[in-house]
């Protein structure tokens, strides 16, 4: 039967096994009212940013495409 000293000598032969790292997360507190305020603030900000504002250049480009498309349709109707 191996003695305690012999067991200590056998252990290093199997290699070093590192222990897994511990998960340490600081405590955070949930405030439902604050969460709701933040959610509403984000919604208002998104609505403000995505408000459809047509710039004059975009409007002119759309009109030009519409005129070009109607001209192409007119030419095709004359040929067909």
PDB file with SEQRES, HELIX, SHEET and CRYST1 records, atoms N, CA, C and O in Angstrom:
SEQRES   1 A   80  UNK UNK UNK UNK UNK UNK UNK UNK UNK UNK UNK UNK UNK          
SEQRES   2 A   80  UNK UNK UNK UNK UNK UNK UNK UNK UNK UNK UNK UNK UNK          
SEQRES   3 A   80  UNK UNK UNK UNK UNK UNK UNK UNK UNK UNK UNK UNK UNK          
SEQRES   4 A   80  UNK UNK UNK UNK UNK UNK UNK UNK UNK UNK UNK UNK UNK          
SEQRES   5 A   80  UNK UNK UNK UNK UNK UNK UNK UNK UNK UNK UNK UNK UNK          
SEQRES   6 A   80  UNK UNK UNK UNK UNK UNK UNK UNK UNK UNK UNK UNK UNK          
SEQRES   7 A   80  UNK UNK                                                      
HELIX    1 AA1 UNK A    4  UNK A   11  1                                   8    
HELIX    2 AA2 UNK A   12  UNK A   14  5                                   3    
HELIX    3 AA3 UNK A   32  UNK A   49  1                                  18    
HELIX    4 AA4 UNK A   56  UNK A   79  1                                  24    
CRYST1    1.000    1.000    1.000  90.00  90.00  90.00 P 1           1          
ATOM      1  N   UNK A   1       0.848  -1.170   0.000  1.00  0.00           N  
ATOM      2  CA  UNK A   1       0.000   0.000   0.000  1.00  0.00           C  
ATOM      3  C   UNK A   1       0.897   1.237   0.000  1.00  0.00           C  
ATOM      4  O   UNK A   1       1.818   1.329   0.812  1.00  0.00           O  
ATOM      5  N   UNK A   2       0.634   2.215  -0.924  1.00  0.00           N  
ATOM      6  CA  UNK A   2       1.508   3.404  -1.002  1.00  0.00           C  
ATOM      7  C   UNK A   2       1.279   4.312   0.192  1.00  0.00           C  
ATOM      8  O   UNK A   2       0.164   4.449   0.697  1.00  0.00           O  
ATOM      9  N   UNK A   3       2.349   4.916   0.617  1.00  0.00           N  
ATOM     10  CA  UNK A   3       2.250   5.850   1.741  1.00  0.00           C  
ATOM     11  C   UNK A   3       1.911   7.237   1.212  1.00  0.00           C  
ATOM     12  O   UNK A   3       1.879   7.465   0.002  1.00  0.00           O  
ATOM     13  N   UNK A   4       1.665   8.134   2.113  1.00  0.00           N  
ATOM     14  CA  UNK A   4       1.271   9.488   1.742  1.00  0.00           C  
ATOM     15  C   UNK A   4       2.372  10.184   0.942  1.00  0.00           C  
ATOM     16  O   UNK A   4       2.072  10.944   0.022  1.00  0.00           O  
ATOM     17  N   UNK A   5       3.619   9.940   1.271  1.00  0.00           N  
ATOM     18  CA  UNK A   5       4.749  10.536   0.546  1.00  0.00           C  
ATOM     19  C   UNK A   5       4.826  10.020  -0.883  1.00  0.00           C  
ATOM     20  O   UNK A   5       5.130  10.777  -1.806  1.00  0.00           O  
ATOM     21  N   UNK A   6       4.546   8.713  -1.069  1.00  0.00           N  
ATOM     22  CA  UNK A   6       4.582   8.146  -2.421  1.00  0.00           C  
ATOM     23  C   UNK A   6       3.454   8.716  -3.281  1.00  0.00           C  
ATOM     24  O   UNK A   6       3.648   8.938  -4.476  1.00  0.00           O  
ATOM     25  N   UNK A   7       2.288   8.954  -2.700  1.00  0.00           N  
ATOM     26  CA  UNK A   7       1.161   9.515  -3.463  1.00  0.00           C  
ATOM     27  C   UNK A   7       1.513  10.927  -3.918  1.00  0.00           C  
ATOM     28  O   UNK A   7       1.194  11.309  -5.044  1.00  0.00           O  
ATOM     29  N   UNK A   8       2.169  11.708  -3.055  1.00  0.00           N  
ATOM     30  CA  UNK A   8       2.573  13.059  -3.422  1.00  0.00           C  
ATOM     31  C   UNK A   8       3.583  13.037  -4.563  1.00  0.00           C  
ATOM     32  O   UNK A   8       3.629  13.973  -5.361  1.00  0.00           O  
ATOM     33  N   UNK A   9       4.389  11.989  -4.651  1.00  0.00           N  
ATOM     34  CA  UNK A   9       5.372  11.890  -5.722  1.00  0.00           C  
ATOM     35  C   UNK A   9       4.713  11.469  -7.030  1.00  0.00           C  
ATOM     36  O   UNK A   9       5.185  11.854  -8.100  1.00  0.00           O  
ATOM     37  N   UNK A  10       3.654  10.702  -6.974  1.00  0.00           N  
ATOM     38  CA  UNK A  10       2.977  10.218  -8.178  1.00  0.00           C  
ATOM     39  C   UNK A  10       2.152  11.339  -8.832  1.00  0.00           C  
ATOM     40  O   UNK A  10       2.063  11.392 -10.059  1.00  0.00           O  
ATOM     41  N   UNK A  11       1.556  12.221  -8.045  1.00  0.00           N  
ATOM     42  CA  UNK A  11       0.677  13.269  -8.579  1.00  0.00           C  
ATOM     43  C   UNK A  11       1.356  14.162  -9.624  1.00  0.00           C  
ATOM     44  O   UNK A  11       0.733  14.429 -10.652  1.00  0.00           O  
ATOM     45  N   UNK A  12       2.578  14.636  -9.433  1.00  0.00           N  
ATOM     46  CA  UNK A  12       3.165  15.520 -10.454  1.00  0.00           C  
ATOM     47  C   UNK A  12       3.384  14.821 -11.794  1.00  0.00           C  
ATOM     48  O   UNK A  12       3.517  15.498 -12.814  1.00  0.00           O  
ATOM     49  N   UNK A  13       3.424  13.514 -11.823  1.00  0.00           N  
ATOM     50  CA  UNK A  13       3.649  12.822 -13.087  1.00  0.00           C  
ATOM     51  C   UNK A  13       2.440  12.948 -14.009  1.00  0.00           C  
ATOM     52  O   UNK A  13       2.586  12.840 -15.227  1.00  0.00           O  
ATOM     53  N   UNK A  14       1.265  13.171 -13.461  1.00  0.00           N  
ATOM     54  CA  UNK A  14       0.070  13.269 -14.296  1.00  0.00           C  
ATOM     55  C   UNK A  14      -0.147  14.675 -14.833  1.00  0.00           C  
ATOM     56  O   UNK A  14      -1.111  14.915 -15.559  1.00  0.00           O  
ATOM     57  N   UNK A  15       0.719  15.589 -14.494  1.00  0.00           N  
ATOM     58  CA  UNK A  15       0.642  16.941 -15.033  1.00  0.00           C  
ATOM     59  C   UNK A  15      -0.158  17.884 -14.154  1.00  0.00           C  
ATOM     60  O   UNK A  15      -0.891  17.471 -13.255  1.00  0.00           O  
ATOM     61  N   UNK A  16       0.004  19.118 -14.434  1.00  0.00           N  
ATOM     62  CA  UNK A  16      -0.678  20.163 -13.677  1.00  0.00           C  
ATOM     63  C   UNK A  16      -2.036  20.419 -14.302  1.00  0.00           C  
ATOM     64  O   UNK A  16      -2.134  20.608 -15.514  1.00  0.00           O  
ATOM     65  N   UNK A  17      -3.059  20.428 -13.512  1.00  0.00           N  
ATOM     66  CA  UNK A  17      -4.416  20.725 -13.995  1.00  0.00           C  
ATOM     67  C   UNK A  17      -4.852  22.055 -13.385  1.00  0.00           C  
ATOM     68  O   UNK A  17      -5.083  22.145 -12.179  1.00  0.00           O  
ATOM     69  N   UNK A  18      -4.964  23.081 -14.217  1.00  0.00           N  
ATOM     70  CA  UNK A  18      -5.375  24.371 -13.660  1.00  0.00           C  
ATOM     71  C   UNK A  18      -6.846  24.349 -13.249  1.00  0.00           C  
ATOM     72  O   UNK A  18      -7.673  23.679 -13.866  1.00  0.00           O  
ATOM     73  N   UNK A  19      -7.138  25.077 -12.223  1.00  0.00           N  
ATOM     74  CA  UNK A  19      -8.517  25.163 -11.775  1.00  0.00           C  
ATOM     75  C   UNK A  19      -9.262  26.151 -12.671  1.00  0.00           C  
ATOM     76  O   UNK A  19      -8.677  27.128 -13.140  1.00  0.00           O  
ATOM     77  N   UNK A  20     -10.536  25.903 -12.905  1.00  0.00           N  
ATOM     78  CA  UNK A  20     -11.287  26.847 -13.742  1.00  0.00           C  
ATOM     79  C   UNK A  20     -11.399  28.209 -13.063  1.00  0.00           C  
ATOM     80  O   UNK A  20     -11.471  28.312 -11.838  1.00  0.00           O  
ATOM     81  N   UNK A  21     -11.413  29.250 -13.894  1.00  0.00           N  
ATOM     82  CA  UNK A  21     -11.528  30.596 -13.352  1.00  0.00           C  
ATOM     83  C   UNK A  21     -12.932  30.811 -12.816  1.00  0.00           C  
ATOM     84  O   UNK A  21     -13.912  30.322 -13.379  1.00  0.00           O  
ATOM     85  N   UNK A  22     -13.009  31.535 -11.742  1.00  0.00           N  
ATOM     86  CA  UNK A  22     -14.306  31.795 -11.141  1.00  0.00           C  
ATOM     87  C   UNK A  22     -14.975  32.956 -11.857  1.00  0.00           C  
ATOM     88  O   UNK A  22     -14.317  33.896 -12.302  1.00  0.00           O  
ATOM     89  N   UNK A  23     -16.270  32.873 -11.956  1.00  0.00           N  
ATOM     90  CA  UNK A  23     -17.061  33.914 -12.598  1.00  0.00           C  
ATOM     91  C   UNK A  23     -17.452  34.934 -11.541  1.00  0.00           C  
ATOM     92  O   UNK A  23     -18.167  34.611 -10.592  1.00  0.00           O  
ATOM     93  N   UNK A  24     -16.983  36.161 -11.705  1.00  0.00           N  
ATOM     94  CA  UNK A  24     -17.267  37.192 -10.717  1.00  0.00           C  
ATOM     95  C   UNK A  24     -17.960  38.349 -11.419  1.00  0.00           C  
ATOM     96  O   UNK A  24     -17.321  39.115 -12.140  1.00  0.00           O  
ATOM     97  N   UNK A  25     -19.261  38.477 -11.211  1.00  0.00           N  
ATOM     98  CA  UNK A  25     -20.049  39.538 -11.819  1.00  0.00           C  
ATOM     99  C   UNK A  25     -20.538  40.464 -10.724  1.00  0.00           C  
ATOM    100  O   UNK A  25     -21.160  40.015  -9.760  1.00  0.00           O  
ATOM    101  N   UNK A  26     -20.263  41.759 -10.863  1.00  0.00           N  
ATOM    102  CA  UNK A  26     -20.745  42.671  -9.825  1.00  0.00           C  
ATOM    103  C   UNK A  26     -22.273  42.719  -9.824  1.00  0.00           C  
ATOM    104  O   UNK A  26     -22.911  42.576 -10.867  1.00  0.00           O  
ATOM    105  N   UNK A  27     -22.834  42.917  -8.663  1.00  0.00           N  
ATOM    106  CA  UNK A  27     -24.285  42.946  -8.544  1.00  0.00           C  
ATOM    107  C   UNK A  27     -24.845  44.203  -9.203  1.00  0.00           C  
ATOM    108  O   UNK A  27     -24.305  45.298  -9.044  1.00  0.00           O  
ATOM    109  N   UNK A  28     -25.925  44.026  -9.937  1.00  0.00           N  
ATOM    110  CA  UNK A  28     -26.623  45.152 -10.544  1.00  0.00           C  
ATOM    111  C   UNK A  28     -28.073  45.080 -10.123  1.00  0.00           C  
ATOM    112  O   UNK A  28     -28.632  44.001  -9.929  1.00  0.00           O  
ATOM    113  N   UNK A  29     -28.662  46.227  -9.989  1.00  0.00           N  
ATOM    114  CA  UNK A  29     -30.037  46.279  -9.518  1.00  0.00           C  
ATOM    115  C   UNK A  29     -30.948  46.707 -10.655  1.00  0.00           C  
ATOM    116  O   UNK A  29     -30.620  47.616 -11.419  1.00  0.00           O  
ATOM    117  N   UNK A  30     -32.086  46.052 -10.760  1.00  0.00           N  
ATOM    118  CA  UNK A  30     -33.041  46.318 -11.828  1.00  0.00           C  
ATOM    119  C   UNK A  30     -34.067  47.328 -11.330  1.00  0.00           C  
ATOM    120  O   UNK A  30     -34.725  47.112 -10.312  1.00  0.00           O  
ATOM    121  N   UNK A  31     -34.194  48.424 -12.053  1.00  0.00           N  
ATOM    122  CA  UNK A  31     -35.178  49.453 -11.725  1.00  0.00           C  
ATOM    123  C   UNK A  31     -36.167  49.531 -12.882  1.00  0.00           C  
ATOM    124  O   UNK A  31     -35.843  50.101 -13.924  1.00  0.00           O  
ATOM    125  N   UNK A  32     -37.377  48.967 -12.724  1.00  0.00           N  
ATOM    126  CA  UNK A  32     -38.327  48.938 -13.840  1.00  0.00           C  
ATOM    127  C   UNK A  32     -38.728  50.330 -14.318  1.00  0.00           C  
ATOM    128  O   UNK A  32     -38.946  50.525 -15.513  1.00  0.00           O  
ATOM    129  N   UNK A  33     -38.828  51.292 -13.418  1.00  0.00           N  
ATOM    130  CA  UNK A  33     -39.215  52.647 -13.839  1.00  0.00           C  
ATOM    131  C   UNK A  33     -38.133  53.285 -14.697  1.00  0.00           C  
ATOM    132  O   UNK A  33     -38.424  53.922 -15.709  1.00  0.00           O  
ATOM    133  N   UNK A  34     -36.893  53.110 -14.287  1.00  0.00           N  
ATOM    134  CA  UNK A  34     -35.787  53.664 -15.064  1.00  0.00           C  
ATOM    135  C   UNK A  34     -35.704  52.982 -16.428  1.00  0.00           C  
ATOM    136  O   UNK A  34     -35.437  53.634 -17.437  1.00  0.00           O  
ATOM    137  N   UNK A  35     -35.932  51.681 -16.454  1.00  0.00           N  
ATOM    138  CA  UNK A  35     -35.918  50.933 -17.712  1.00  0.00           C  
ATOM    139  C   UNK A  35     -36.997  51.455 -18.659  1.00  0.00           C  
ATOM    140  O   UNK A  35     -36.756  51.599 -19.858  1.00  0.00           O  
ATOM    141  N   UNK A  36     -38.171  51.733 -18.129  1.00  0.00           N  
ATOM    142  CA  UNK A  36     -39.276  52.248 -18.952  1.00  0.00           C  
ATOM    143  C   UNK A  36     -38.944  53.643 -19.479  1.00  0.00           C  
ATOM    144  O   UNK A  36     -39.226  53.949 -20.637  1.00  0.00           O  
ATOM    145  N   UNK A  37     -38.349  54.488 -18.640  1.00  0.00           N  
ATOM    146  CA  UNK A  37     -37.958  55.831 -19.100  1.00  0.00           C  
ATOM    147  C   UNK A  37     -36.938  55.751 -20.227  1.00  0.00           C  
ATOM    148  O   UNK A  37     -37.046  56.465 -21.223  1.00  0.00           O  
ATOM    149  N   UNK A  38     -35.948  54.880 -20.066  1.00  0.00           N  
ATOM    150  CA  UNK A  38     -34.932  54.719 -21.117  1.00  0.00           C  
ATOM    151  C   UNK A  38     -35.555  54.204 -22.408  1.00  0.00           C  
ATOM    152  O   UNK A  38     -35.198  54.650 -23.499  1.00  0.00           O  
ATOM    153  N   UNK A  39     -36.477  53.275 -22.282  1.00  0.00           N  
ATOM    154  CA  UNK A  39     -37.137  52.709 -23.467  1.00  0.00           C  
ATOM    155  C   UNK A  39     -37.915  53.789 -24.206  1.00  0.00           C  
ATOM    156  O   UNK A  39     -37.846  53.879 -25.432  1.00  0.00           O  
ATOM    157  N   UNK A  40     -38.655  54.609 -23.464  1.00  0.00           N  
ATOM    158  CA  UNK A  40     -39.414  55.693 -24.087  1.00  0.00           C  
ATOM    159  C   UNK A  40     -38.493  56.719 -24.726  1.00  0.00           C  
ATOM    160  O   UNK A  40     -38.789  57.236 -25.803  1.00  0.00           O  
ATOM    161  N   UNK A  41     -37.385  57.015 -24.074  1.00  0.00           N  
ATOM    162  CA  UNK A  41     -36.430  57.975 -24.628  1.00  0.00           C  
ATOM    163  C   UNK A  41     -35.849  57.464 -25.941  1.00  0.00           C  
ATOM    164  O   UNK A  41     -35.702  58.228 -26.895  1.00  0.00           O  
ATOM    165  N   UNK A  42     -35.518  56.174 -25.994  1.00  0.00           N  
ATOM    166  CA  UNK A  42     -34.981  55.597 -27.237  1.00  0.00           C  
ATOM    167  C   UNK A  42     -36.018  55.638 -28.352  1.00  0.00           C  
ATOM    168  O   UNK A  42     -35.687  55.920 -29.503  1.00  0.00           O  
ATOM    169  N   UNK A  43     -37.292  55.353 -28.004  1.00  0.00           N  
ATOM    170  CA  UNK A  43     -38.351  55.393 -29.017  1.00  0.00           C  
ATOM    171  C   UNK A  43     -38.503  56.796 -29.591  1.00  0.00           C  
ATOM    172  O   UNK A  43     -38.617  56.971 -30.804  1.00  0.00           O  
ATOM    173  N   UNK A  44     -38.503  57.802 -28.702  1.00  0.00           N  
ATOM    174  CA  UNK A  44     -38.639  59.180 -29.178  1.00  0.00           C  
ATOM    175  C   UNK A  44     -37.459  59.575 -30.052  1.00  0.00           C  
ATOM    176  O   UNK A  44     -37.638  60.249 -31.066  1.00  0.00           O  
ATOM    177  N   UNK A  45     -36.269  59.168 -29.676  1.00  0.00           N  
ATOM    178  CA  UNK A  45     -35.082  59.503 -30.454  1.00  0.00           C  
ATOM    179  C   UNK A  45     -35.139  58.843 -31.829  1.00  0.00           C  
ATOM    180  O   UNK A  45     -34.797  59.470 -32.831  1.00  0.00           O  
ATOM    181  N   UNK A  46     -35.570  57.584 -31.883  1.00  0.00           N  
ATOM    182  CA  UNK A  46     -35.672  56.877 -33.157  1.00  0.00           C  
ATOM    183  C   UNK A  46     -36.726  57.530 -34.040  1.00  0.00           C  
ATOM    184  O   UNK A  46     -36.512  57.692 -35.241  1.00  0.00           O  
ATOM    185  N   UNK A  47     -37.878  57.912 -33.451  1.00  0.00           N  
ATOM    186  CA  UNK A  47     -38.915  58.578 -34.237  1.00  0.00           C  
ATOM    187  C   UNK A  47     -38.396  59.883 -34.814  1.00  0.00           C  
ATOM    188  O   UNK A  47     -38.672  60.209 -35.969  1.00  0.00           O  
ATOM    189  N   UNK A  48     -37.648  60.628 -34.019  1.00  0.00           N  
ATOM    190  CA  UNK A  48     -37.134  61.907 -34.484  1.00  0.00           C  
ATOM    191  C   UNK A  48     -36.119  61.706 -35.607  1.00  0.00           C  
ATOM    192  O   UNK A  48     -36.106  62.463 -36.578  1.00  0.00           O  
ATOM    193  N   UNK A  49     -35.280  60.700 -35.478  1.00  0.00           N  
ATOM    194  CA  UNK A  49     -34.236  60.473 -36.480  1.00  0.00           C  
ATOM    195  C   UNK A  49     -34.796  59.895 -37.771  1.00  0.00           C  
ATOM    196  O   UNK A  49     -34.267  60.169 -38.848  1.00  0.00           O  
ATOM    197  N   UNK A  50     -35.855  59.103 -37.683  1.00  0.00           N  
ATOM    198  CA  UNK A  50     -36.384  58.451 -38.883  1.00  0.00           C  
ATOM    199  C   UNK A  50     -37.545  59.209 -39.497  1.00  0.00           C  
ATOM    200  O   UNK A  50     -38.237  58.690 -40.372  1.00  0.00           O  
ATOM    201  N   UNK A  51     -37.761  60.439 -39.041  1.00  0.00           N  
ATOM    202  CA  UNK A  51     -38.830  61.250 -39.620  1.00  0.00           C  
ATOM    203  C   UNK A  51     -38.524  61.469 -41.100  1.00  0.00           C  
ATOM    204  O   UNK A  51     -37.417  61.868 -41.460  1.00  0.00           O  
ATOM    205  N   UNK A  52     -39.506  61.206 -41.944  1.00  0.00           N  
ATOM    206  CA  UNK A  52     -39.284  61.297 -43.386  1.00  0.00           C  
ATOM    207  C   UNK A  52     -39.243  62.753 -43.820  1.00  0.00           C  
ATOM    208  O   UNK A  52     -40.267  63.432 -43.898  1.00  0.00           O  
ATOM    209  N   UNK A  53     -38.064  63.198 -44.092  1.00  0.00           N  
ATOM    210  CA  UNK A  53     -37.878  64.541 -44.625  1.00  0.00           C  
ATOM    211  C   UNK A  53     -37.322  64.390 -46.028  1.00  0.00           C  
ATOM    212  O   UNK A  53     -36.233  63.848 -46.216  1.00  0.00           O  
ATOM    213  N   UNK A  54     -38.066  64.868 -47.007  1.00  0.00           N  
ATOM    214  CA  UNK A  54     -37.607  64.766 -48.388  1.00  0.00           C  
ATOM    215  C   UNK A  54     -36.766  65.990 -48.689  1.00  0.00           C  
ATOM    216  O   UNK A  54     -37.233  67.124 -48.580  1.00  0.00           O  
ATOM    217  N   UNK A  55     -35.545  65.753 -49.063  1.00  0.00           N  
ATOM    218  CA  UNK A  55     -34.657  66.855 -49.396  1.00  0.00           C  
ATOM    219  C   UNK A  55     -34.921  67.277 -50.835  1.00  0.00           C  
ATOM    220  O   UNK A  55     -35.365  66.458 -51.640  1.00  0.00           O  
ATOM    221  N   UNK A  56     -34.661  68.519 -51.174  1.00  0.00           N  
ATOM    222  CA  UNK A  56     -34.943  68.999 -52.532  1.00  0.00           C  
ATOM    223  C   UNK A  56     -34.245  68.187 -53.615  1.00  0.00           C  
ATOM    224  O   UNK A  56     -34.829  67.950 -54.672  1.00  0.00           O  
ATOM    225  N   UNK A  57     -33.013  67.756 -53.377  1.00  0.00           N  
ATOM    226  CA  UNK A  57     -32.298  66.964 -54.391  1.00  0.00           C  
ATOM    227  C   UNK A  57     -33.002  65.630 -54.628  1.00  0.00           C  
ATOM    228  O   UNK A  57     -33.121  65.185 -55.770  1.00  0.00           O  
ATOM    229  N   UNK A  58     -33.463  64.998 -53.566  1.00  0.00           N  
ATOM    230  CA  UNK A  58     -34.161  63.721 -53.708  1.00  0.00           C  
ATOM    231  C   UNK A  58     -35.462  63.915 -54.467  1.00  0.00           C  
ATOM    232  O   UNK A  58     -35.809  63.105 -55.327  1.00  0.00           O  
ATOM    233  N   UNK A  59     -36.182  64.984 -54.155  1.00  0.00           N  
ATOM    234  CA  UNK A  59     -37.445  65.257 -54.811  1.00  0.00           C  
ATOM    235  C   UNK A  59     -37.233  65.477 -56.307  1.00  0.00           C  
ATOM    236  O   UNK A  59     -38.004  64.973 -57.123  1.00  0.00           O  
ATOM    237  N   UNK A  60     -36.198  66.222 -56.667  1.00  0.00           N  
ATOM    238  CA  UNK A  60     -35.887  66.478 -58.068  1.00  0.00           C  
ATOM    239  C   UNK A  60     -35.519  65.178 -58.777  1.00  0.00           C  
ATOM    240  O   UNK A  60     -35.932  64.960 -59.916  1.00  0.00           O  
ATOM    241  N   UNK A  61     -34.769  64.336 -58.136  1.00  0.00           N  
ATOM    242  CA  UNK A  61     -34.364  63.067 -58.730  1.00  0.00           C  
ATOM    243  C   UNK A  61     -35.574  62.167 -58.977  1.00  0.00           C  
ATOM    244  O   UNK A  61     -35.653  61.512 -60.016  1.00  0.00           O  
ATOM    245  N   UNK A  62     -36.503  62.131 -58.049  1.00  0.00           N  
ATOM    246  CA  UNK A  62     -37.706  61.313 -58.210  1.00  0.00           C  
ATOM    247  C   UNK A  62     -38.534  61.830 -59.381  1.00  0.00           C  
ATOM    248  O   UNK A  62     -39.042  61.042 -60.180  1.00  0.00           O  
ATOM    249  N   UNK A  63     -38.671  63.140 -59.485  1.00  0.00           N  
ATOM    250  CA  UNK A  63     -39.420  63.733 -60.598  1.00  0.00           C  
ATOM    251  C   UNK A  63     -38.748  63.408 -61.928  1.00  0.00           C  
ATOM    252  O   UNK A  63     -39.425  63.090 -62.905  1.00  0.00           O  
ATOM    253  N   UNK A  64     -37.427  63.485 -61.968  1.00  0.00           N  
ATOM    254  CA  UNK A  64     -36.707  63.176 -63.219  1.00  0.00           C  
ATOM    255  C   UNK A  64     -36.906  61.719 -63.615  1.00  0.00           C  
ATOM    256  O   UNK A  64     -37.104  61.427 -64.795  1.00  0.00           O  
ATOM    257  N   UNK A  65     -36.856  60.802 -62.657  1.00  0.00           N  
ATOM    258  CA  UNK A  65     -37.095  59.390 -62.965  1.00  0.00           C  
ATOM    259  C   UNK A  65     -38.521  59.169 -63.461  1.00  0.00           C  
ATOM    260  O   UNK A  65     -38.745  58.385 -64.383  1.00  0.00           O  
ATOM    261  N   UNK A  66     -39.467  59.847 -62.861  1.00  0.00           N  
ATOM    262  CA  UNK A  66     -40.862  59.705 -63.283  1.00  0.00           C  
ATOM    263  C   UNK A  66     -41.041  60.208 -64.699  1.00  0.00           C  
ATOM    264  O   UNK A  66     -41.726  59.570 -65.500  1.00  0.00           O  
ATOM    265  N   UNK A  67     -40.434  61.348 -65.025  1.00  0.00           N  
ATOM    266  CA  UNK A  67     -40.528  61.901 -66.386  1.00  0.00           C  
ATOM    267  C   UNK A  67     -39.858  60.957 -67.379  1.00  0.00           C  
ATOM    268  O   UNK A  67     -40.401  60.691 -68.451  1.00  0.00           O  
ATOM    269  N   UNK A  68     -38.678  60.451 -67.022  1.00  0.00           N  
ATOM    270  CA  UNK A  68     -37.963  59.526 -67.910  1.00  0.00           C  
ATOM    271  C   UNK A  68     -38.764  58.254 -68.127  1.00  0.00           C  
ATOM    272  O   UNK A  68     -38.853  57.767 -69.254  1.00  0.00           O  
ATOM    273  N   UNK A  69     -39.344  57.711 -67.076  1.00  0.00           N  
ATOM    274  CA  UNK A  69     -40.138  56.492 -67.192  1.00  0.00           C  
ATOM    275  C   UNK A  69     -41.373  56.723 -68.064  1.00  0.00           C  
ATOM    276  O   UNK A  69     -41.708  55.893 -68.909  1.00  0.00           O  
ATOM    277  N   UNK A  70     -42.044  57.850 -67.854  1.00  0.00           N  
ATOM    278  CA  UNK A  70     -43.225  58.128 -68.685  1.00  0.00           C  
ATOM    279  C   UNK A  70     -42.828  58.325 -70.141  1.00  0.00           C  
ATOM    280  O   UNK A  70     -43.574  57.926 -71.035  1.00  0.00           O  
ATOM    281  N   UNK A  71     -41.666  58.935 -70.404  1.00  0.00           N  
ATOM    282  CA  UNK A  71     -41.199  59.096 -71.789  1.00  0.00           C  
ATOM    283  C   UNK A  71     -40.907  57.740 -72.427  1.00  0.00           C  
ATOM    284  O   UNK A  71     -41.256  57.513 -73.586  1.00  0.00           O  
ATOM    285  N   UNK A  72     -40.268  56.834 -71.676  1.00  0.00           N  
ATOM    286  CA  UNK A  72     -39.974  55.493 -72.198  1.00  0.00           C  
ATOM    287  C   UNK A  72     -41.273  54.748 -72.488  1.00  0.00           C  
ATOM    288  O   UNK A  72     -41.376  54.081 -73.518  1.00  0.00           O  
ATOM    289  N   UNK A  73     -42.249  54.844 -71.621  1.00  0.00           N  
ATOM    290  CA  UNK A  73     -43.539  54.186 -71.842  1.00  0.00           C  
ATOM    291  C   UNK A  73     -44.225  54.772 -73.072  1.00  0.00           C  
ATOM    292  O   UNK A  73     -44.833  54.035 -73.849  1.00  0.00           O  
ATOM    293  N   UNK A  74     -44.137  56.084 -73.258  1.00  0.00           N  
ATOM    294  CA  UNK A  74     -44.736  56.740 -74.426  1.00  0.00           C  
ATOM    295  C   UNK A  74     -44.076  56.251 -75.717  1.00  0.00           C  
ATOM    296  O   UNK A  74     -44.767  55.954 -76.691  1.00  0.00           O  
ATOM    297  N   UNK A  75     -42.746  56.166 -75.730  1.00  0.00           N  
ATOM    298  CA  UNK A  75     -42.022  55.696 -76.921  1.00  0.00           C  
ATOM    299  C   UNK A  75     -42.395  54.240 -77.216  1.00  0.00           C  
ATOM    300  O   UNK A  75     -42.602  53.884 -78.377  1.00  0.00           O  
ATOM    301  N   UNK A  76     -42.483  53.393 -76.185  1.00  0.00           N  
ATOM    302  CA  UNK A  76     -42.843  51.990 -76.404  1.00  0.00           C  
ATOM    303  C   UNK A  76     -44.262  51.888 -76.942  1.00  0.00           C  
ATOM    304  O   UNK A  76     -44.535  51.048 -77.799  1.00  0.00           O  
ATOM    305  N   UNK A  77     -45.167  52.725 -76.458  1.00  0.00           N  
ATOM    306  CA  UNK A  77     -46.546  52.669 -76.955  1.00  0.00           C  
ATOM    307  C   UNK A  77     -46.628  53.125 -78.400  1.00  0.00           C  
ATOM    308  O   UNK A  77     -47.480  52.635 -79.141  1.00  0.00           O  
ATOM    309  N   UNK A  78     -45.761  54.058 -78.833  1.00  0.00           N  
ATOM    310  CA  UNK A  78     -45.754  54.491 -80.235  1.00  0.00           C  
ATOM    311  C   UNK A  78     -45.217  53.395 -81.150  1.00  0.00           C  
ATOM    312  O   UNK A  78     -45.700  53.227 -82.270  1.00  0.00           O  
ATOM    313  N   UNK A  79     -44.224  52.652 -80.679  1.00  0.00           N  
ATOM    314  CA  UNK A  79     -43.612  51.609 -81.490  1.00  0.00           C  
ATOM    315  C   UNK A  79     -44.453  50.328 -81.510  1.00  0.00           C  
ATOM    316  O   UNK A  79     -44.409  49.566 -82.476  1.00  0.00           O  
ATOM    317  N   UNK A  80     -45.204  50.100 -80.457  1.00  0.00           N  
ATOM    318  CA  UNK A  80     -45.929  48.846 -80.334  1.00  0.00           C  
ATOM    319  C   UNK A  80     -47.275  48.916 -80.901  1.00  0.00           C  
ATOM    320  O   UNK A  80     -48.010  47.929 -80.870  1.00  0.00           O  
TER     321      UNK A  80                                                      
END                                                                             
